[in-house]
């Protein structure tokens, strides 16, 4: 039976993989959705099988392939990998601080698998965990937005903003 290397575990939003049998070693390859090699379960022929976007549902995926030589079909070899669900986005709890304060409140989420970033594109990582406490020098005189992404099993949620609201110092003067 032909051999195929399984793809790494994937996320439901990844591009569908192409499963490929070694073209030099194996001829007349058939692909199946079940190990029984029944004709109604045959999903493809040839050295490769391209999954569709519809097949990228979260579950353990099993595909089977055989090689046929002179009308004799080999037993089926399986290719197994897991497609994981996109994590639910973090629930964030913003905070407020008065302009000029040196004690900055902590921003928080509801899970330790959350990664905090300084930018919306999630390129400048600040920390990982439930909380992030900005440094006093990060806080100016206007709101500061931080970004949080949840990571589970190598899959990432949408990027969620969390705002540190900066309350402007009141101006006070005694009139004439």
GIKASUL-V403220 format. One record per run of one state. SS is the DSSP state (a for helix, b for strand, c for the rest). FROM is the first residue (numbers start at 1). LEN is the number of residues. Records with the same first field share a line. If there is no record, write none. Layout:
BEGIN
SS=FROM-LEN  FROM-LEN
END
This chain:
BEGIN
c=1-9  12-6  21-8  33-6  46-2  51-2  56-3  70-2  74-3  85-8  94-1  99-7  109-5  118-7  129-2  134-2  139-5  153-2  157-3  168-9
b=10-2  18-3  29-4  42-4  48-3  59-11  72-2  77-8  93-1  95-4  106-3  114-4  125-4  131-3  144-9  155-2  160-8
a=39-3  53-3  136-3
END
